[in-house]
Structure formats: structure tokens, C-alpha cells
């Protein structure tokens, strides 16, 4: 019986290891290319999301609000911990989802991709239409 349990445990760990490795590649803290920002990407239910943790405006005023948002009703929400990436799934090197939001410009993108270029580089691409896309390169915070 214990041999069967050991074999079963090894099989389960062999199946789970690749999934955990691909998740570890995306999760973590990433330095954005704008305002020296930091976004924490983590598992949010069945998908991944990213929340703003730090940026130059937040260091000057931790109570900074989303004043550039095109939707006037959202301009009073705090930037700290604001979800800027949502509903991303896939892997092990590329995830798709959306929406994405850039609090520096107040613009959003309905869809996008996250592509792990290497262990420390993430290409973040947001699209408002199939041919209208913008890509930023983020670096892992160590």
C-alpha cells in the first residue's frame, strides 16, 4: 500500500511541477517602463492579474488617485493596489487576456498578451484594436 502511495505521490508531483514552474515564471514583481513603477503579478482565481504596488507619483503622495482616467467616475480611486492587468491565462511563455490599464495615461486596452522573453524580461502588449497595439518591456524586480 505504501509503495502505491509513493508512486501516486511521485506521479502527482511530476504533473504539478511544470504548472508550478510556468506560474513562477510570470508571478512576481515587475518594474514597468513608465514612472519607475512596480506591478505585482499574481494568481487571481483561475487567471493572473497585476496590481500597481509602487511608482514615482506614489512615493511623492501615497494617496495618489487615478486622476488621468477617462471615466470621471473612476478618478477618485487610489492608484496603490489598482488592478492594471486582469484575466490572463495561458503559458508557459505567453499569456493572453485583458483588460489592461495604464494609469500614467488613463488609457486602457481591452485585450493583450504577456510574453516572457527570458526569466527577467516581460513584454506587455495591449491592443485597443487588432492593429492598434502598444508594447512595453518590464524587468523583474529582484
C-alpha positions as CSV (number, residue, x, y, z in Angstrom):
1,X,0.0,0.0,0.0
2,X,2.8,2.5,0.9
3,X,4.5,1.7,-2.4
4,X,1.3,2.6,-4.3
5,X,1.0,5.9,-2.3
6,X,4.6,6.7,-3.1
7,X,4.1,6.0,-6.8
8,X,1.0,8.1,-6.8
9,X,2.7,11.0,-5.0
10,X,5.5,11.0,-7.5
11,X,3.1,11.0,-10.4
12,X,1.2,13.9,-9.0
13,X,4.3,15.9,-8.3
14,X,5.6,15.2,-11.9
15,X,2.4,16.6,-13.3
16,X,2.2,19.6,-11.0
17,X,5.9,20.6,-11.3
18,X,5.6,22.1,-14.9
19,X,2.4,24.0,-14.0
20,X,4.1,25.5,-10.9
21,X,7.3,26.4,-12.9
22,X,5.3,28.2,-15.6
23,X,3.3,30.1,-12.9
24,X,6.6,31.0,-11.1
25,X,7.9,32.5,-14.4
26,X,5.1,35.0,-14.6
27,X,4.3,35.7,-11.0
28,X,6.3,38.3,-9.0
29,X,7.1,42.0,-9.1
30,X,7.9,43.7,-12.4
31,X,9.4,47.1,-13.0
32,X,7.4,49.0,-15.6
33,X,8.9,51.2,-18.3
34,X,6.9,54.2,-17.0
35,X,7.3,56.3,-13.8
36,X,9.6,53.6,-12.3
37,X,6.5,51.7,-11.4
38,X,6.2,48.2,-9.9
39,X,3.4,45.8,-10.7
40,X,2.9,42.6,-8.8
41,X,1.6,39.8,-11.0
42,X,-0.2,37.0,-9.1
43,X,-2.8,34.3,-9.4
44,X,-6.3,35.7,-9.2
45,X,-8.7,32.7,-9.2
46,X,-8.2,30.8,-12.4
47,X,-6.2,33.5,-14.1
48,X,-3.4,36.0,-13.5
49,X,-3.8,39.7,-12.6
50,X,-1.4,42.6,-11.9
51,X,-1.7,45.3,-9.3
52,X,0.2,48.5,-9.1
53,X,2.4,48.5,-6.0
54,X,4.8,51.4,-6.5
55,X,5.6,54.3,-8.8
56,X,7.2,57.7,-8.7
57,X,3.8,59.5,-8.0
58,X,3.0,57.1,-5.2
59,X,6.3,57.8,-3.5
60,X,5.5,61.5,-3.6
61,X,1.9,61.0,-2.5
62,X,0.9,57.5,-1.3
63,X,-2.8,58.7,-1.5
64,X,-2.4,59.4,-5.3
65,X,-5.7,59.0,-7.2
66,X,-6.5,57.8,-10.7
67,X,-6.8,61.4,-12.0
68,X,-6.0,60.7,-15.6
69,X,-8.8,58.2,-16.0
70,X,-11.0,59.0,-19.0
71,X,-14.0,57.9,-16.9
72,X,-14.6,60.8,-14.5
73,X,-16.4,58.4,-12.0
74,X,-13.1,56.4,-11.6
75,X,-10.8,59.4,-10.9
76,X,-11.1,59.2,-7.1
77,X,-9.9,55.6,-6.9
78,X,-6.5,55.0,-5.3
79,X,-3.6,54.1,-7.6
80,X,-2.0,51.9,-4.9
81,X,-3.0,48.3,-5.5
82,X,-5.0,49.3,-8.6
83,X,-5.6,46.3,-10.9
84,X,-3.8,47.1,-14.2
85,X,-3.8,43.6,-15.7
86,X,-6.7,41.2,-15.5
87,X,-7.9,37.8,-16.7
88,X,-4.6,36.5,-18.2
89,X,-4.3,32.8,-18.9
90,X,-2.0,30.5,-20.9
91,X,1.7,29.8,-20.5
92,X,4.3,28.7,-20.2
93,X,5.8,31.6,-22.1
94,X,2.8,33.6,-23.3
95,X,-0.5,34.6,-21.7
96,X,-3.4,36.4,-23.2
97,X,-6.3,38.3,-21.6
98,X,-7.4,41.7,-20.6
99,X,-8.3,44.4,-19.9
100,X,-5.1,46.3,-19.3
101,X,-4.9,49.8,-17.9
102,X,-2.2,52.4,-17.9
103,X,-2.7,54.9,-15.0
104,X,0.0,57.2,-16.4
105,X,-2.0,58.0,-19.5
106,X,-5.5,57.0,-18.3
107,X,-5.9,54.7,-21.3
108,X,-6.9,51.1,-21.3
109,X,-6.7,48.2,-23.7
110,X,-9.4,45.6,-24.0
111,X,-7.0,42.7,-24.9
112,X,-3.3,42.0,-24.6
113,X,-0.5,39.5,-24.2
114,X,2.2,38.9,-21.7
115,X,5.3,37.3,-23.2
116,X,8.1,36.0,-21.1
117,X,11.2,36.9,-23.2
118,X,13.5,35.5,-20.6
119,X,13.4,34.9,-16.8
120,X,13.7,38.6,-16.1
121,X,12.0,40.3,-19.1
122,X,8.3,40.5,-19.8
123,X,6.8,42.0,-23.0
124,X,3.5,43.5,-22.1
125,X,1.3,44.3,-25.2
126,X,-2.1,46.0,-25.0
127,X,-4.4,46.4,-28.0
128,X,-7.4,48.6,-28.5
129,X,-8.0,47.1,-32.0
130,X,-6.2,44.3,-33.9
131,X,-3.7,46.7,-35.4
132,X,-3.6,49.3,-32.7
133,X,-1.3,47.9,-30.1
134,X,1.5,49.2,-27.8
135,X,4.2,47.1,-26.1
136,X,6.2,47.8,-23.0
137,X,9.2,45.9,-21.7
138,X,9.1,45.2,-18.0
139,X,12.0,43.9,-15.9
140,X,11.7,41.5,-12.9
141,X,12.4,43.1,-9.5
142,X,14.9,41.0,-7.6
